[in-house]
Amino acid sequence: MNPIPTMQDVARLAGVSTKTVSNVINDRPYVSAETRDRVHAAIAQLDYKLNLAARNLRSGRSGVIGLAVPTLTVAYFAELAEAVIDAAEQHQLAVQIARTGDAAREREFLASARLQHVDGLILSPMDHRSEELEAVDLSVPTVVLGDHPVGGAAVYVSSDQRGAAQLATSHLIRIGCRRIAALGARSSVPGGAGALRLQGYRDALHTAGIPYDAGLVVEADVWDRADGASAMHQLIERGAAFDSVFAFNDSLALGAMRTLEDNGLRVPGDVSVIGIDNVTEARYSVPSLTTVDLGGSKIAETAVRLLAEQLSNPESAPEHRVLIDFALVERESTAH
């Protein structure tokens, strides 16, 4: 039976020190590309497997990070979880997922003993009043997705919600739309993503000289397809005249398109529709959905990297806030 290869074997084959092998395995930046390639080639040749249990025992870490999201029924959060898992694997970390569900459960989770079993946390907070989490005492290194203030030691990764909404609305205006409905407002949450996206919608209307019409704005709480279908049904029942729909996320847009079809309205022939998130389903819907890509995979990769840096170098000061770029993705639902 062949002996199990060790890190020392990898170092000898690659012609480097064991410290360099460790740096490559832990994806630390101060290794040249040529050396990194040699180490990876030696790892592949020897079929070396890192002994995570031994490493974690020595370091006092579990090798597990937490990911807390409001729900997994909304496509964006399900795809975010997949992206976080993929990114964590690159850092030899496992991911434990928690579904918070509502603001009370979220606060309970952040104060619970469950966090004792993870080394750090990536938190996508509920879209509630910002002061809800300001006083939270974070017990582990935490990266927050979004702009909600959470505790005093969190690192933030976010997109420009207001700018993304303005881009989506401006696209509808550019193709000739003037009666633009907005689905997904949340009047009970003045500082959340819903409020920021509503403000971006209003910014675009103001810039184009189009009056804001509250009758074209429909509230939705969960931002899933059922809420999108219901919001569109409400709008039609109001008898409001509209030529386009800006849905505050793709799931709302997809639900809205179903209701439009059920009511004999063609997309984009009668009504143009745009969303935000660029979930995978948007590419394959009929018609395919125009959307604003918030860079979900980049958000996940950046969040995991920043958390891994905090875990590897607890004394260092990580980047406090990182803003991820967004971009318009034009598809059939706004084709003219």
C-alpha positions as CSV (number, residue, x, y, z in Angstrom):
1,M,0.0,0.0,0.0
2,N,1.4,3.4,-1.0
3,P,1.9,5.9,1.9
4,I,-0.5,8.8,2.1
5,P,1.2,11.9,0.7
6,T,2.0,14.7,3.1
7,M,2.5,18.4,2.7
8,Q,6.3,17.8,3.0
9,D,6.0,15.4,0.0
10,V,4.3,18.2,-2.0
11,A,7.0,20.7,-1.0
12,R,9.8,18.4,-2.1
13,L,8.2,17.6,-5.5
14,A,7.5,21.3,-6.1
15,G,10.9,22.4,-4.9
16,V,9.5,24.8,-2.3
17,S,9.1,25.0,1.5
18,T,6.1,23.6,3.4
19,K,5.2,27.2,4.3
20,T,4.9,28.0,0.6
21,V,2.6,25.0,0.1
22,S,0.5,26.1,3.0
23,N,0.3,29.7,1.5
24,V,-0.9,28.2,-1.8
25,I,-3.4,25.9,-0.2
26,N,-4.8,28.8,1.9
27,D,-4.9,31.1,-1.2
28,R,-2.7,33.7,0.4
29,P,-1.6,36.4,-2.1
30,Y,2.2,36.6,-1.6
31,V,3.1,33.6,-3.9
32,S,4.2,34.1,-7.5
33,A,2.0,32.6,-10.2
34,E,4.8,30.3,-11.4
35,T,5.3,28.9,-7.9
36,R,1.6,28.5,-7.3
37,D,1.4,26.5,-10.6
38,R,4.2,24.2,-9.5
39,V,2.6,23.5,-6.1
40,H,-0.8,22.8,-7.7
41,A,0.9,20.4,-10.2
42,A,2.6,18.6,-7.3
43,I,-0.7,18.4,-5.4
44,A,-2.4,16.9,-8.5
45,Q,0.5,14.5,-9.2
46,L,0.6,13.1,-5.6
47,D,-3.2,13.3,-5.2
48,Y,-2.6,15.2,-2.0
49,K,-5.6,15.7,0.3
50,L,-5.4,18.4,3.0
51,N,-6.1,17.0,6.5
52,L,-8.7,19.5,7.4
53,A,-9.5,17.9,10.8
54,A,-5.9,18.1,11.9
55,R,-5.5,21.6,10.7
56,N,-8.7,22.8,12.4
57,L,-7.7,21.0,15.7
58,R,-4.3,22.8,15.7
59,S,-5.9,26.2,14.9
60,G,-8.9,25.9,17.2
61,R,-11.2,26.5,14.3
62,S,-14.1,24.3,13.0
63,G,-13.5,25.0,9.3
64,V,-17.2,25.9,9.0
65,I,-18.7,29.3,8.3
66,G,-22.4,30.2,8.5
67,L,-24.6,31.8,5.8
68,A,-27.9,33.3,7.0
69,V,-30.5,34.3,4.4
70,P,-34.2,35.3,4.8
71,T,-35.5,32.5,2.6
72,L,-34.4,29.9,0.1
73,T,-37.7,30.0,-1.9
74,V,-36.6,33.2,-3.7
75,A,-34.2,32.3,-6.5
76,Y,-31.7,35.0,-5.7
77,F,-31.0,33.6,-2.2
78,A,-30.8,30.0,-3.4
79,E,-28.3,30.9,-6.1
80,L,-26.4,33.1,-3.5
81,A,-26.1,30.0,-1.3
82,E,-24.7,27.9,-4.1
83,A,-22.2,30.7,-5.0
84,V,-21.1,31.0,-1.3
85,I,-20.6,27.2,-1.1
86,D,-18.5,27.2,-4.3
87,A,-16.3,30.1,-3.0
88,A,-15.9,28.6,0.4
89,E,-14.6,25.4,-1.1
90,Q,-11.7,27.4,-2.6
91,H,-10.7,28.4,0.9
92,Q,-11.2,24.8,2.3
93,L,-14.3,26.0,4.3
94,A,-17.6,24.3,4.7
95,V,-20.9,26.2,4.9
96,Q,-23.8,25.9,7.3
97,I,-26.9,27.6,6.0
98,A,-29.6,29.1,8.2
99,R,-32.9,30.5,7.0
100,T,-33.9,33.4,9.2
101,G,-37.5,33.8,7.9
102,D,-38.4,37.0,9.7
103,A,-36.9,39.8,11.8
104,A,-37.6,38.1,15.1
105,R,-36.0,34.8,14.1
106,E,-33.0,36.7,12.7
107,R,-32.4,38.5,16.0
108,E,-32.8,35.2,17.8
109,F,-30.3,33.5,15.5
110,L,-27.7,36.2,16.0
111,A,-28.0,35.8,19.7
112,S,-28.1,32.0,19.8
113,A,-25.5,29.4,20.7
114,R,-25.6,28.1,17.0
115,L,-22.9,30.7,16.2
116,Q,-20.5,28.9,18.6
117,H,-20.2,26.2,16.0
118,V,-19.0,28.4,13.1
119,D,-15.8,30.4,12.7
120,G,-17.5,33.3,11.0
121,L,-20.8,34.4,9.4
122,I,-22.1,35.8,6.1
123,L,-25.4,37.5,6.8
124,S,-28.0,38.7,4.3
125,P,-30.3,40.6,6.7
126,M,-34.1,40.8,6.5
127,D,-35.2,44.0,4.8
128,H,-36.5,45.7,8.0
129,R,-35.8,48.9,9.9
130,S,-32.1,49.5,10.1
131,E,-32.1,50.1,13.8
132,E,-33.3,46.5,14.4
133,L,-29.7,45.2,14.2
134,E,-27.5,48.2,15.1
135,A,-27.1,47.1,18.7
136,V,-26.4,43.4,18.0
137,D,-23.2,42.1,19.6
138,L,-21.6,40.0,17.0
139,S,-19.9,37.0,18.5
140,V,-18.0,35.9,15.4
141,P,-16.4,37.7,12.5
142,T,-19.2,38.7,10.2
143,V,-19.7,39.9,6.6
144,V,-23.0,41.6,5.9
145,L,-24.5,41.5,2.4
146,G,-26.2,44.9,2.0
147,D,-26.1,48.2,3.8
148,H,-28.1,47.4,7.0
149,P,-25.9,48.5,10.0
150,V,-25.3,45.3,12.0
151,G,-23.2,45.5,15.2
152,G,-20.0,47.5,15.2
153,A,-17.5,45.0,13.8
154,A,-19.1,43.8,10.6
155,V,-17.7,44.1,7.1
156,Y,-20.1,45.0,4.3
157,V,-20.4,43.8,0.7
158,S,-23.2,45.5,-1.3
159,S,-24.5,46.8,-4.6
160,D,-25.9,50.2,-5.3
161,Q,-29.6,49.3,-5.0
162,R,-30.8,52.8,-5.9
163,G,-28.5,53.0,-8.9
164,A,-29.6,49.6,-10.2
165,A,-33.3,50.5,-9.9
166,Q,-32.6,53.8,-11.7
167,L,-30.8,51.9,-14.5
168,A,-33.8,49.4,-14.9
169,T,-36.3,52.2,-15.0
170,S,-34.2,54.3,-17.4
171,H,-34.0,51.4,-19.8
172,L,-37.8,51.2,-20.0
173,I,-37.9,55.0,-20.6
174,R,-35.2,54.7,-23.3
175,I,-37.3,52.2,-25.3
176,G,-40.3,54.5,-25.2
177,C,-42.2,53.6,-22.0
178,R,-43.9,56.3,-20.0
179,R,-46.5,54.6,-17.8
180,I,-44.1,52.4,-15.8
181,A,-45.6,50.3,-12.9
182,A,-43.3,49.5,-10.0
183,L,-43.8,46.2,-8.1
184,G,-42.2,45.5,-4.7
185,A,-42.4,48.7,-2.6
186,R,-42.3,48.3,1.2
187,S,-43.7,51.4,2.9
188,S,-43.2,49.8,6.4
189,V,-39.4,49.6,5.8
190,P,-38.2,53.1,5.1
191,G,-34.5,52.3,4.9
192,G,-34.4,48.9,3.2
193,A,-33.8,47.6,-0.3
194,G,-37.4,48.2,-1.3
195,A,-37.2,51.9,-0.3
196,L,-33.9,52.3,-2.2
197,R,-35.2,50.6,-5.3
198,L,-38.3,52.8,-5.2
199,Q,-36.2,55.9,-4.9
200,G,-34.1,54.8,-7.9
201,Y,-37.3,54.4,-9.9
202,R,-38.4,57.9,-8.9
203,D,-35.0,59.3,-9.8
204,A,-35.3,57.9,-13.3
205,L,-38.8,59.3,-13.7
206,H,-37.7,62.7,-12.5
207,T,-34.7,62.8,-14.8
208,A,-36.9,62.0,-17.8
209,G,-39.6,64.6,-16.7
210,I,-42.2,61.9,-16.1
211,P,-44.5,62.6,-13.1
212,Y,-44.5,60.1,-10.3
213,D,-47.9,58.3,-10.0
214,A,-48.5,56.5,-6.7
215,G,-51.3,54.5,-8.4
216,L,-48.7,52.7,-10.5
217,V,-46.8,51.5,-7.4
218,V,-47.8,48.2,-5.7
219,E,-46.4,46.9,-2.5
220,A,-45.0,43.3,-2.0
221,D,-43.4,41.8,1.0
222,V,-41.8,38.5,0.2
223,W,-40.6,39.3,-3.4
224,D,-41.3,35.8,-4.7
225,R,-43.2,34.8,-7.8
226,A,-46.5,34.5,-5.9
227,D,-46.1,38.1,-4.6
228,G,-45.3,39.2,-8.2
229,A,-48.4,37.5,-9.6
230,S,-50.6,39.0,-6.8
231,A,-49.1,42.5,-7.2
232,M,-49.8,42.5,-10.9
233,H,-53.4,41.3,-10.3
234,Q,-53.9,44.2,-7.9
235,L,-52.6,46.7,-10.5
236,I,-54.9,45.3,-13.2
237,E,-57.9,45.4,-10.8
238,R,-57.1,49.1,-10.1
239,G,-57.7,49.8,-13.8
240,A,-54.4,51.6,-14.0
241,A,-53.1,52.3,-17.5
242,F,-49.5,51.1,-17.8
243,D,-47.2,50.2,-20.7
244,S,-44.3,48.6,-18.7
245,V,-43.4,47.0,-15.4
246,F,-40.3,47.5,-13.2
247,A,-40.3,44.6,-10.7
248,F,-38.0,45.0,-7.8
249,N,-36.5,41.6,-8.3
250,D,-36.6,38.8,-11.0
251,S,-39.0,36.6,-9.0
252,L,-41.6,39.4,-8.8
253,A,-41.1,40.0,-12.5
254,L,-41.6,36.3,-13.4
255,G,-44.8,36.1,-11.3
256,A,-46.1,39.3,-12.9
257,M,-45.5,38.0,-16.4
258,R,-47.7,35.0,-15.6
259,T,-50.5,37.2,-14.5
260,L,-50.1,39.4,-17.6
261,E,-50.4,36.3,-19.8
262,D,-53.4,35.1,-17.9
263,N,-55.1,38.5,-18.6
264,G,-54.3,38.4,-22.3
265,L,-51.5,40.9,-22.2
266,R,-48.4,40.0,-24.3
267,V,-44.8,40.6,-23.1
268,P,-43.3,42.6,-24.6
269,G,-45.9,43.4,-27.3
270,D,-48.4,45.0,-24.8
271,V,-46.2,45.4,-21.7
272,S,-42.4,45.5,-21.3
273,V,-41.1,43.9,-18.1
274,I,-37.7,44.3,-16.3
275,G,-36.4,42.9,-13.0
276,I,-33.3,43.0,-10.9
277,D,-30.9,40.1,-9.9
278,N,-30.3,38.2,-13.1
279,V,-31.2,34.8,-11.7
280,T,-30.7,31.8,-13.9
281,E,-34.4,31.4,-14.5
282,A,-34.5,34.8,-16.1
283,R,-32.5,33.6,-19.0
284,Y,-34.8,30.7,-19.7
285,S,-38.3,32.2,-19.1
286,V,-40.6,32.8,-22.1
287,P,-40.0,35.5,-23.0
288,S,-36.5,35.7,-21.5
289,L,-36.4,38.4,-18.8
290,T,-34.5,41.7,-19.1
291,T,-32.8,42.4,-15.8
292,V,-30.1,44.2,-13.9
293,D,-27.3,41.9,-12.8
294,L,-26.2,42.8,-9.3
295,G,-23.1,40.6,-9.5
296,G,-24.4,37.8,-7.2
297,S,-21.4,35.5,-7.8
298,K,-19.0,38.3,-7.3
299,I,-20.8,39.3,-4.1
300,A,-20.5,35.7,-2.8
301,E,-16.8,35.4,-3.8
302,T,-15.9,38.8,-2.2
303,A,-17.8,38.0,1.0
304,V,-16.1,34.6,1.5
305,R,-12.7,36.2,0.7
306,L,-13.2,39.0,3.3
307,L,-14.4,36.5,5.9
308,A,-11.5,34.1,5.2
309,E,-9.1,37.0,5.6
310,Q,-10.5,37.9,8.9
311,L,-10.2,34.3,10.0
312,S,-6.6,33.9,8.8
313,N,-5.4,37.3,10.2
314,P,-7.7,38.3,13.1
315,E,-5.5,41.2,14.0
316,S,-5.6,42.8,10.5
317,A,-8.1,45.4,9.5
318,P,-10.1,44.1,6.6
319,E,-11.8,46.3,4.0
320,H,-14.9,47.7,5.8
321,R,-17.1,48.1,2.7
322,V,-16.9,46.8,-0.8
323,L,-19.4,47.9,-3.5
324,I,-20.0,45.5,-6.4
325,D,-20.7,46.8,-9.9
326,F,-24.1,46.2,-11.6
327,A,-25.0,45.9,-15.3
328,L,-28.1,45.8,-17.5
329,V,-28.8,42.5,-19.2
330,E,-31.2,43.0,-22.2
331,R,-33.4,40.1,-23.2
332,E,-36.8,39.5,-24.9
333,S,-39.1,41.0,-22.3
334,T,-38.2,44.5,-23.3
335,A,-37.5,43.9,-27.0
336,H,-38.9,46.6,-29.3
